[in-house]
């Protein structure tokens, strides 16, 4: 576990430098998880993103974990420690965690766990998982370098087999990040972000059987449902946060999604 703190990006070679050059923590994490899972026979890393929280899961692969449970546990702890400390280096700030869980038994001394993660870990759980607020994924990395990223991206694509993420998923992530900053989003903004014309963006999204408007509405719906679970937030603030021109416009959209008003939805949550 101690080794996870001392491992630096430079020790990961080209991939480490590529992760450092990524623009956001989301991009760096997605790259690291994908590459590691494809090229490591012992451990699989997955990342599940919701509007509120992100769940990074670390699952030892069978039969390795069954044959060598102690080594598998140490490898998992080291990787989780490394991932978290490197994320803080990328952010240039401390990232508070919501939860850290491990599948193995609680050790006699948990001091080092508490010191690294700064939250009381849970042991004997169903999964090895780090949970933090999703808004950190939109954080620009302190080491972002567009020129280096472009060079290393081309190199990685030529020398490593990485699955291509759907454009619709990238667009949705971008929209969620911009909405979180309360920015009005236009299709021209998205096209500029992904360095293509509006027509090309529309065509590629159509090939994935979706559109900018559909993705934008889905993001608004997901965030609306999340924010309505927070009773301290006035509905007028939620409408403003989601870039609706008025409460009436937000209510009309919400009724189209859920067939009830935001007020009715919120009341149903407390029953």
Backbone bond lengths (Angstrom), bond angles and torsions (degrees), N, CA, C in turn:
res aa  C-N    CA-C-N  psi(-1)  N-CA   C-N-CA  omega(-1)  CA-C   N-CA-C  phi
1 X - - - 1.468 - - 1.529 110.45 -
2 X 1.342 115.95 -37.39 1.452 119.10 179.35 1.521 111.33 -62.85
3 X 1.351 116.36 -33.36 1.460 119.77 -178.53 1.520 111.38 -64.30
4 X 1.337 117.43 -29.10 1.449 120.90 -179.99 1.516 112.83 -62.58
5 X 1.324 116.75 -28.87 1.458 121.26 -179.64 1.523 110.89 -75.84
6 X 1.337 116.20 -32.29 1.457 120.21 -173.46 1.528 113.39 -89.50
7 X 1.349 117.79 -16.68 1.464 120.10 -179.93 1.527 109.68 -70.70
8 X 1.332 116.38 128.22 1.462 121.61 -177.67 1.527 110.22 -111.41
9 X 1.329 116.25 165.34 1.459 121.13 -179.74 1.524 112.27 -56.23
10 X 1.334 116.16 -38.10 1.457 119.81 -176.14 1.523 112.47 -61.00
11 X 1.334 116.70 -25.89 1.457 121.10 -179.56 1.528 111.76 -76.63
12 X 1.328 116.94 -9.47 1.469 121.03 177.23 1.526 111.51 -94.94
13 X 1.328 117.22 7.31 1.455 121.31 175.96 1.523 113.33 67.06
14 X 1.345 115.05 -141.37 1.463 121.11 -177.28 1.520 111.19 -57.96
15 X 1.343 116.35 -41.79 1.463 119.78 -179.63 1.521 111.38 -60.39
16 X 1.334 117.23 -41.73 1.460 120.80 179.88 1.510 112.06 -62.31
17 X 1.317 116.43 -43.71 1.474 120.38 178.13 1.529 110.89 -66.71
18 X 1.330 115.96 -35.17 1.461 119.95 178.11 1.523 110.12 -64.38
19 X 1.338 116.83 -44.42 1.470 120.56 178.94 1.522 110.48 -61.56
20 X 1.327 117.32 -40.34 1.460 120.85 179.20 1.522 112.01 -63.89
21 X 1.327 116.71 -32.54 1.464 119.96 -176.46 1.526 112.77 -83.45
22 X 1.349 117.82 -8.23 1.461 120.68 179.36 1.526 111.03 -60.56
23 X 1.319 116.70 152.06 1.459 120.44 -177.32 1.512 112.38 -74.97
24 X 1.338 117.61 -39.51 1.459 120.64 -176.56 1.519 111.19 -125.83
25 X 1.320 115.19 162.48 1.456 120.80 177.07 1.524 110.28 -65.28
26 X 1.320 117.07 -31.36 1.471 120.75 176.90 1.529 110.34 -59.25
27 X 1.317 116.68 -49.81 1.468 120.75 -178.88 1.522 111.32 -61.54
28 X 1.324 116.42 -43.35 1.465 120.56 -178.75 1.526 111.26 -64.75
29 X 1.332 117.16 -42.12 1.464 121.25 -179.54 1.518 111.88 -67.99
30 X 1.328 116.24 -43.20 1.460 119.77 -179.97 1.521 110.56 -62.98
31 X 1.322 116.82 -41.28 1.458 121.20 178.55 1.516 110.89 -63.85
32 X 1.339 116.58 -48.55 1.455 120.68 -178.38 1.521 112.52 -61.68
33 X 1.337 116.43 -44.76 1.466 120.74 -179.07 1.523 111.39 -63.72
34 X 1.325 116.56 -44.28 1.459 120.94 -178.50 1.519 111.52 -65.10
35 X 1.320 116.00 -49.03 1.460 120.24 -176.83 1.523 110.86 -65.03
36 X 1.321 117.03 -45.19 1.462 120.35 -176.92 1.523 110.94 -63.84
37 X 1.329 116.70 -43.34 1.460 120.17 -178.54 1.523 112.03 -64.74
38 X 1.347 116.59 -34.94 1.452 120.46 -179.32 1.518 112.87 -74.88
39 X 1.323 116.84 -30.41 1.454 120.72 -171.61 1.519 114.45 -111.91
40 X 1.329 117.88 6.37 1.457 121.24 179.19 1.521 109.33 -120.26
41 X 1.335 118.30 122.48 1.467 120.82 -176.69 1.524 114.03 -80.99
42 X 1.339 117.00 -2.07 1.456 119.89 -172.24 1.527 114.86 -108.14
43 X 1.326 116.68 -28.56 1.460 119.43 -170.86 1.514 111.10 -140.43
44 X 1.330 116.50 138.36 1.469 121.94 175.79 1.529 109.03 -112.53
45 X 1.323 115.97 133.34 1.466 121.07 179.50 1.521 108.50 -116.73
46 X 1.315 116.47 128.67 1.462 121.15 177.01 1.523 109.12 -128.95
47 X 1.334 116.11 153.98 1.463 121.17 -179.53 1.522 108.84 -130.45
48 X 1.317 116.44 119.93 1.464 122.07 177.04 1.526 108.67 -109.18
49 X 1.318 115.49 123.79 1.466 121.29 -176.98 1.521 110.79 -110.75
50 X 1.324 116.90 127.13 1.453 122.94 171.87 1.531 107.35 -117.97
51 X 1.317 119.14 166.49 1.470 119.07 179.54 1.527 113.69 -56.81
52 X 1.336 116.88 -28.69 1.465 119.95 -176.07 1.526 113.35 -99.46
53 X 1.323 116.90 -47.81 1.459 120.59 -175.16 1.521 112.18 -129.40
54 X 1.341 115.54 155.37 1.459 122.44 173.40 1.520 108.43 -116.79
55 X 1.330 115.73 135.65 1.461 122.31 -176.74 1.532 108.46 -115.57
56 X 1.319 116.87 113.92 1.460 121.78 176.16 1.530 107.88 -101.54
57 X 1.334 115.86 115.13 1.466 120.98 -174.93 1.523 110.79 -109.30
58 X 1.348 115.09 140.90 1.458 122.61 -177.12 1.529 107.72 -124.99
59 X 1.331 116.17 109.29 1.461 121.02 -172.60 1.525 111.06 -119.17
60 X 1.340 118.11 112.68 1.473 120.07 175.75 1.525 110.10 -60.99
61 X 1.323 116.48 138.04 1.454 120.98 -177.90 1.534 111.22 -84.65
62 X 1.309 115.90 144.11 1.459 120.22 173.23 1.533 108.39 -86.78
63 X 1.354 118.62 149.47 1.475 126.61 6.91 1.519 113.79 -88.43
64 X 1.360 117.22 3.65 1.466 120.19 -175.87 1.526 112.11 -55.39
65 X 1.341 117.61 -47.37 1.458 120.29 -175.17 1.529 111.57 -69.36
66 X 1.323 116.50 -25.89 1.463 119.52 178.89 1.527 111.09 -79.00
67 X 1.326 116.68 -36.04 1.462 120.77 -178.93 1.524 111.97 -80.07
68 X 1.342 116.44 -34.51 1.466 120.34 -176.62 1.533 110.35 -132.03
69 X 1.320 117.67 67.62 1.473 120.50 -174.54 1.526 113.52 -61.45
70 X 1.314 117.97 -36.32 1.471 120.42 -178.57 1.526 110.83 -68.62
71 X 1.342 115.79 -44.62 1.467 119.75 178.82 1.527 110.12 -65.35
72 X 1.331 116.63 -39.87 1.465 120.97 179.26 1.525 110.72 -61.14
73 X 1.333 116.72 -41.00 1.469 120.94 179.88 1.527 110.71 -65.50
74 X 1.338 116.99 -42.35 1.458 120.53 -179.75 1.527 111.10 -66.79
75 X 1.344 116.14 -40.75 1.458 120.21 177.79 1.524 111.11 -62.38
76 X 1.318 115.53 -42.07 1.466 120.38 -179.93 1.520 110.99 -64.69
77 X 1.329 117.04 -46.98 1.470 120.70 178.78 1.520 111.13 -60.03
78 X 1.332 116.26 -43.16 1.459 119.94 -179.61 1.517 112.42 -63.74
79 X 1.341 116.42 -41.74 1.459 119.98 -179.47 1.529 111.60 -68.11
80 X 1.334 117.43 -40.17 1.459 120.82 178.46 1.521 110.90 -64.32
81 X 1.326 116.03 -41.23 1.467 120.66 177.75 1.517 110.80 -63.99
82 X 1.334 115.73 -45.23 1.457 120.78 -179.75 1.520 111.77 -61.95
83 X 1.338 116.39 -44.86 1.466 120.92 -178.47 1.527 111.02 -61.91
84 X 1.323 116.00 -44.47 1.465 119.24 -176.86 1.528 111.91 -68.36
85 X 1.334 116.95 -46.97 1.469 119.31 -178.48 1.531 111.12 -65.65
86 X 1.330 117.59 -35.88 1.465 119.46 178.15 1.526 111.78 -70.65
87 X 1.332 117.38 -31.99 1.461 119.84 174.88 1.525 110.67 -61.96
88 X 1.313 116.08 -39.37 1.466 119.17 178.87 1.532 110.57 -67.83
89 X 1.321 116.63 -33.86 1.469 119.53 176.05 1.529 109.91 -66.05
90 X 1.327 116.76 -40.51 1.463 120.77 178.48 1.525 111.37 -63.85
91 X 1.329 115.34 -40.46 1.468 120.57 -177.84 1.519 112.03 -77.51
92 X 1.329 116.62 -24.57 1.457 120.09 -174.24 1.510 111.74 68.05
93 X 1.332 115.78 25.88 1.469 121.15 -177.49 1.522 109.37 -159.99
94 X 1.331 115.59 161.27 1.458 120.98 175.98 1.527 109.43 -73.42
95 X 1.320 116.87 132.76 1.461 121.91 179.19 1.530 108.54 -106.97
96 X 1.325 118.53 107.11 1.472 120.09 179.99 1.522 110.98 -67.93
97 X 1.313 116.48 136.34 1.458 121.65 -179.75 1.520 111.04 -98.49
98 X 1.320 115.67 147.17 1.457 120.98 175.23 1.527 110.45 -83.98
99 X 1.345 115.71 -35.51 1.461 119.60 -177.09 1.524 110.30 -165.27
100 X 1.326 115.73 148.52 1.455 122.85 171.17 1.523 107.20 -133.79
101 X 1.336 117.09 127.83 1.465 119.92 -177.96 1.523 110.70 -131.21
102 X 1.337 114.82 149.56 1.467 122.27 179.38 1.522 109.16 -132.59
103 X 1.327 115.67 149.36 1.460 119.77 -179.32 1.526 112.14 -83.19
104 X 1.313 117.66 -20.15 1.459 120.58 -175.12 1.531 111.67 -88.04
105 X 1.339 114.82 171.89 1.458 120.24 -175.86 1.522 111.42 -70.93
106 X 1.323 115.61 154.44 1.463 121.37 179.95 1.523 110.43 -68.55
107 X 1.332 117.64 127.57 1.468 120.01 178.21 1.525 110.71 -73.01
108 X 1.298 115.50 166.40 1.467 119.48 -179.04 1.528 111.16 -65.78
109 X 1.306 116.05 -37.21 1.466 120.76 -178.78 1.529 109.54 -115.25
110 X 1.320 117.40 115.95 1.476 121.56 -179.89 1.531 112.09 -107.20
111 X 1.342 116.18 12.31 1.468 119.81 -176.71 1.524 112.07 -55.98
112 X 1.344 116.81 -45.72 1.457 120.14 -176.01 1.524 111.64 -66.40
113 X 1.335 116.29 -35.78 1.473 120.33 176.94 1.529 110.42 -61.04
114 X 1.336 114.55 -47.98 1.469 119.44 -178.48 1.527 111.52 -64.49
115 X 1.322 115.86 -35.88 1.461 120.42 -178.34 1.522 111.16 -68.28
116 X 1.327 116.99 -41.32 1.467 120.61 -177.25 1.524 111.71 -74.28
117 X 1.336 115.78 -52.47 1.460 120.17 -171.97 1.530 113.62 -88.68
118 X 1.326 116.79 -16.83 1.473 123.09 178.69 1.541 112.05 55.58
119 X 1.317 115.10 31.88 1.456 122.08 173.31 1.524 106.17 -152.24
120 X 1.303 117.49 146.30 1.462 120.57 -177.62 1.529 109.68 -69.27
121 X 1.336 117.88 117.57 1.471 119.61 -178.10 1.522 111.98 -74.96
122 X 1.330 115.46 155.93 1.464 121.98 175.79 1.528 108.41 -108.49
123 X 1.335 115.76 135.99 1.454 120.99 -178.73 1.525 109.99 -115.88
124 X 1.344 115.52 167.73 1.472 121.74 -177.59 1.540 111.39 57.98
125 X 1.333 115.23 38.34 1.463 120.59 179.29 1.528 110.23 -96.85
126 X 1.316 116.47 175.18 1.461 121.37 -177.38 1.520 113.08 -78.66
127 X 1.340 117.01 -16.94 1.464 119.60 -178.37 1.517 111.10 -151.96
128 X 1.335 115.12 158.06 1.465 121.87 172.13 1.522 106.39 -91.52
129 X 1.322 117.10 115.47 1.464 118.74 -169.87 1.522 111.85 -150.14
130 X 1.324 115.77 141.02 1.462 123.59 172.29 1.521 107.34 -114.23
131 X 1.331 116.72 129.17 1.459 121.61 -176.68 1.533 109.31 -121.39
132 X 1.335 116.03 129.12 1.459 119.76 177.49 1.525 109.37 -145.53
133 X 1.334 116.25 166.46 1.454 121.45 -178.36 1.529 110.63 -65.23
134 X 1.325 116.25 133.00 1.462 121.78 -176.50 1.527 112.86 -62.15
135 X 1.315 117.64 -25.69 1.466 118.00 -177.03 1.528 112.07 -61.07
136 X 1.340 117.38 -21.47 1.467 119.57 178.15 1.527 111.82 -67.42
137 X 1.329 117.68 -23.70 1.459 119.96 -179.86 1.528 111.79 -65.51
138 X 1.325 116.30 -25.09 1.467 120.54 179.72 1.524 112.85 -83.84
139 X 1.323 116.44 -4.83 1.463 121.12 -178.08 1.529 110.32 -64.59
140 X 1.327 116.95 129.47 1.455 120.96 175.20 1.517 109.42 -71.92
141 X 1.319 117.35 132.41 1.455 120.28 -178.75 1.524 110.36 -71.44
142 X 1.324 116.08 146.73 1.468 120.51 -179.04 1.527 111.13 -70.74
143 X 1.345 116.43 -16.36 1.466 120.61 -177.33 1.529 112.64 -106.30
144 X 1.335 116.93 14.69 1.471 120.82 -177.12 1.521 110.66 -57.68
145 X 1.354 114.98 130.92 1.462 121.23 -179.86 1.523 108.13 -144.08
146 X 1.327 116.89 102.81 1.459 122.09 -174.29 1.532 111.77 -60.72
147 X 1.332 117.71 -43.89 1.462 120.08 -178.03 1.520 111.41 -65.19
148 X 1.330 116.59 -45.33 1.461 120.38 179.06 1.523 110.82 -65.08
149 X 1.330 116.37 -38.83 1.464 120.92 179.05 1.529 110.45 -59.43
150 X 1.321 116.98 -45.56 1.467 121.22 -178.70 1.523 111.34 -62.38
151 X 1.327 116.13 -44.46 1.473 120.64 179.76 1.528 110.74 -62.80
152 X 1.331 116.41 -48.07 1.463 120.35 -177.01 1.524 111.81 -71.68
153 X 1.324 116.72 -31.88 1.470 119.89 176.87 1.526 109.93 -60.27
154 X 1.321 116.77 -46.94 1.464 120.61 179.82 1.527 111.11 -63.20
155 X 1.324 115.95 -37.99 1.465 120.23 179.47 1.530 110.52 -66.42
156 X 1.331 116.28 -45.90 1.468 121.01 -179.37 1.521 110.49 -61.30
157 X 1.317 116.89 -43.12 1.463 120.83 -178.86 1.528 111.75 -63.25
158 X 1.329 116.80 -31.89 1.457 120.76 -179.23 1.522 113.08 -79.98
159 X 1.333 116.65 -32.63 1.462 120.04 -171.07 1.523 114.95 -108.27
160 X 1.333 117.95 -13.32 1.458 120.63 -179.07 1.522 109.35 -129.05
161 X 1.322 115.07 147.16 1.462 120.39 177.87 1.525 108.78 -94.01
162 X 1.316 116.00 100.89 1.459 121.59 179.18 1.524 108.88 -115.55
163 X 1.338 117.56 133.87 1.463 119.19 178.49 1.527 110.74 -66.67
164 X 1.314 115.71 144.36 1.460 120.34 -179.56 1.534 110.60 -84.26
165 X 1.314 115.58 124.12 1.462 119.81 177.53 1.520 108.76 -73.02
166 X 1.322 116.60 138.85 1.454 121.07 179.57 1.523 109.95 -60.53
167 X 1.325 116.33 139.74 1.466 120.88 177.54 1.526 109.95 -59.78
168 X 1.322 117.70 -38.47 1.466 120.68 -179.29 1.518 111.79 -59.45
169 X 1.340 117.44 -35.75 1.465 120.63 177.51 1.522 110.81 -68.28
170 X 1.327 116.61 -40.79 1.468 120.37 178.28 1.526 110.53 -64.52
171 X 1.324 116.18 -41.91 1.467 120.19 179.75 1.527 110.23 -63.88
172 X 1.325 116.47 -42.41 1.457 120.03 -179.96 1.522 110.96 -62.50
173 X 1.327 117.21 -41.80 1.456 120.84 177.86 1.525 111.07 -62.40
174 X 1.324 116.25 -40.76 1.463 120.52 178.84 1.525 110.83 -64.28
175 X 1.333 116.26 -44.73 1.469 120.37 179.91 1.521 110.97 -61.30
176 X 1.332 116.80 -44.72 1.471 120.57 179.58 1.519 110.89 -59.78
177 X 1.326 116.49 -40.20 1.463 120.09 179.13 1.512 112.63 -66.25
178 X 1.327 116.97 -40.29 1.464 120.67 -179.22 1.533 111.56 -72.41
179 X 1.318 116.39 -39.21 1.469 119.16 176.69 1.514 110.11 -62.17
180 X 1.346 116.01 -39.40 1.457 120.21 179.88 1.519 111.22 -60.73
181 X 1.322 116.58 -27.90 1.472 121.58 177.59 1.532 111.57 -91.56
182 X 1.353 115.73 6.11 1.464 123.42 179.31 1.527 111.85 59.34
183 X 1.332 115.01 40.11 1.459 120.57 176.01 1.526 110.24 -96.52
184 X 1.328 116.41 140.75 1.458 120.46 171.67 1.521 108.16 -73.09
185 X 1.313 117.41 132.17 1.457 120.96 -173.63 1.519 110.16 -114.62
186 X 1.323 115.97 128.80 1.457 122.10 176.33 1.524 108.17 -117.84
187 X 1.312 116.12 157.90 1.465 119.92 -179.14 1.526 111.07 -61.39
188 X 1.342 116.98 -29.12 1.464 120.55 178.30 1.535 110.90 -63.98
189 X 1.342 116.21 -34.69 1.465 120.56 178.30 1.528 110.80 -64.59
190 X 1.335 115.48 -41.56 1.461 120.68 -179.07 1.529 110.03 -67.86
191 X 1.324 116.62 -44.07 1.464 120.63 179.42 1.528 110.79 -59.80
192 X 1.329 116.35 -41.87 1.464 120.93 179.30 1.521 110.29 -65.33
193 X 1.325 117.00 -40.35 1.463 121.35 179.57 1.521 111.07 -58.66
194 X 1.328 116.99 -41.71 1.463 120.66 -176.29 1.533 112.69 -99.59
195 X 1.341 114.52 15.85 1.465 122.35 171.89 1.530 112.40 52.25
196 X 1.339 115.28 53.35 1.464 120.75 175.64 1.522 108.77 -147.24
197 X 1.316 116.25 165.95 1.455 120.31 178.06 1.526 109.92 -75.17
198 X 1.315 115.96 161.22 1.466 120.27 177.71 1.527 109.99 -59.98
199 X 1.322 116.14 -41.42 1.471 119.88 -178.85 1.540 110.78 -63.17
200 X 1.328 116.61 -41.72 1.472 119.94 178.81 1.527 110.85 -64.87
201 X 1.325 116.22 -40.73 1.465 120.25 177.77 1.522 110.66 -61.39
202 X 1.304 116.32 -46.39 1.464 120.72 179.42 1.528 111.21 -60.63
203 X 1.335 115.83 -42.31 1.467 119.76 -178.53 1.532 111.43 -65.75
204 X 1.338 116.81 -43.34 1.462 120.46 -178.68 1.530 111.48 -67.64
205 X 1.319 116.92 -37.83 1.462 119.69 177.48 1.526 110.74 -68.33
206 X 1.318 116.41 -36.04 1.466 120.37 177.20 1.520 110.62 -63.56
207 X 1.334 116.75 -36.69 1.462 121.03 177.57 1.529 111.14 -63.81
208 X 1.347 116.47 -26.80 1.463 121.61 177.22 1.530 111.22 -95.23
209 X 1.345 114.60 14.04 1.470 122.94 175.18 1.532 112.68 60.22
210 X 1.321 115.23 43.32 1.461 120.06 174.62 1.521 108.36 -151.88
211 X 1.339 116.52 -174.10 1.460 121.65 179.87 1.518 108.84 -150.64
212 X 1.329 115.67 167.80 1.465 119.93 177.67 1.525 110.70 -59.70
213 X 1.312 117.50 -45.04 1.459 120.75 -178.53 1.526 112.12 -61.74
214 X 1.331 116.16 -40.00 1.463 119.75 178.98 1.528 111.39 -65.52
215 X 1.314 116.25 -42.72 1.463 120.28 179.67 1.522 111.07 -66.57
216 X 1.334 115.99 -40.75 1.470 120.54 179.41 1.522 110.63 -62.74
217 X 1.322 116.61 -44.35 1.459 120.68 179.15 1.528 111.42 -65.14
218 X 1.334 117.33 -39.19 1.456 120.55 179.22 1.520 111.30 -64.15
219 X 1.317 116.59 -40.84 1.461 120.85 177.35 1.525 111.15 -64.13
220 X 1.307 116.55 -44.00 1.464 120.55 177.94 1.531 111.05 -61.10
221 X 1.332 116.01 -42.45 1.462 119.99 179.59 1.520 110.83 -63.25
222 X 1.329 117.00 -47.85 1.466 121.02 -178.91 1.518 111.45 -58.29
223 X 1.335 116.01 -44.20 1.464 119.94 -179.23 1.521 111.70 -71.81
224 X 1.318 117.38 -35.50 1.460 120.88 178.34 1.530 110.36 -61.60
225 X 1.326 116.19 -47.18 1.467 120.82 179.40 1.526 110.11 -61.06
226 X 1.319 116.67 -41.15 1.463 120.62 178.78 1.523 111.68 -64.27
227 X 1.323 116.77 -48.02 1.471 120.83 -175.71 1.525 112.35 -69.54
228 X 1.327 117.47 -28.95 1.459 120.16 178.43 1.526 111.95 -69.04
229 X 1.314 116.97 -16.29 1.463 121.22 177.37 1.529 111.66 -79.20
230 X 1.333 115.64 -4.50 1.460 120.63 178.73 1.528 108.42 -105.66
231 X 1.329 117.49 96.40 1.473 121.03 -173.16 1.523 114.31 -61.32
232 X 1.335 116.54 -21.41 1.470 118.82 -178.61 1.524 112.39 -75.06
233 X 1.349 117.50 -12.09 1.465 121.06 -179.28 1.530 110.74 -90.45
234 X 1.327 118.76 117.49 1.465 120.18 174.32 1.524 110.51 -61.95
235 X 1.307 116.76 146.91 1.459 120.72 -179.59 1.529 110.81 -62.87
236 X 1.322 116.62 -31.81 1.468 119.43 177.11 1.532 111.13 -62.54
237 X 1.345 116.94 -35.89 1.469 120.84 178.00 1.525 110.97 -68.88
238 X 1.330 116.10 -37.28 1.467 120.24 178.59 1.527 109.89 -64.82
239 X 1.326 116.35 -43.62 1.463 120.98 178.43 1.531 110.50 -59.76
240 X 1.318 116.29 -42.86 1.461 121.45 179.04 1.525 110.70 -65.69
241 X 1.353 116.08 -43.60 1.459 121.34 -178.95 1.524 111.03 -60.48
242 X 1.322 116.85 -35.27 1.463 121.43 -177.72 1.537 112.61 -91.20
243 X 1.339 115.56 11.21 1.465 122.09 174.91 1.530 114.16 66.22
244 X 1.340 116.62 34.62 1.464 119.65 172.25 1.515 108.91 -89.69
245 X 1.318 115.77 145.42 1.468 120.64 -175.56 1.519 112.70 -70.83
246 X 1.347 117.01 -22.51 1.457 120.81 -178.68 1.520 110.00 -161.18
247 X 1.343 115.57 166.65 1.466 120.21 175.26 1.525 110.62 -60.28
248 X 1.325 115.80 -37.76 1.460 119.95 -177.98 1.530 110.84 -63.64
249 X 1.337 116.62 -40.15 1.466 120.10 179.45 1.529 110.68 -65.75
250 X 1.337 116.01 -40.21 1.466 119.87 178.01 1.528 110.70 -65.54
251 X 1.335 116.86 -44.16 1.469 121.30 179.76 1.521 111.42 -61.14
252 X 1.332 116.03 -41.10 1.463 120.18 179.37 1.536 110.80 -62.47
253 X 1.323 115.98 -43.29 1.465 120.12 179.46 1.524 110.95 -66.31
254 X 1.322 116.54 -42.09 1.462 119.86 -177.82 1.532 110.92 -65.48
255 X 1.314 116.58 -39.03 1.467 119.86 177.04 1.528 110.89 -63.29
256 X 1.312 116.18 -33.33 1.462 119.63 177.57 1.540 110.52 -66.86
257 X 1.342 116.56 -34.18 1.464 120.32 -179.62 1.522 112.70 -79.14
258 X 1.335 116.19 -47.29 1.459 120.62 -168.75 1.531 114.28 -115.60
259 X 1.315 117.53 -3.82 1.483 123.57 179.15 1.525 113.03 68.47
260 X 1.328 117.55 10.02 1.464 122.16 173.82 1.524 108.35 -139.49
261 X 1.313 116.79 165.54 1.459 120.82 -179.28 1.533 110.61 -79.04
262 X 1.337 117.91 162.43 1.467 120.20 175.94 1.525 112.15 -58.01
263 X 1.323 117.31 -38.28 1.469 120.80 179.14 1.524 110.98 -62.82
264 X 1.326 116.37 -44.02 1.464 120.28 179.13 1.524 111.42 -65.97
265 X 1.320 116.28 -38.16 1.466 120.32 179.01 1.531 110.09 -63.73
266 X 1.308 116.35 -44.48 1.479 120.58 -179.44 1.521 111.11 -65.07
267 X 1.310 117.62 -40.41 1.474 120.34 178.41 1.526 111.39 -64.47
268 X 1.344 115.95 -35.89 1.470 119.59 -179.72 1.533 111.33 -67.57
269 X 1.330 117.24 -25.45 1.452 120.41 -178.96 1.522 112.91 -68.55
270 X 1.349 117.22 -29.27 1.461 120.71 -175.29 1.513 112.77 -94.05
271 X 1.324 118.13 -0.91 1.474 120.42 -179.94 1.520 110.07 -79.14
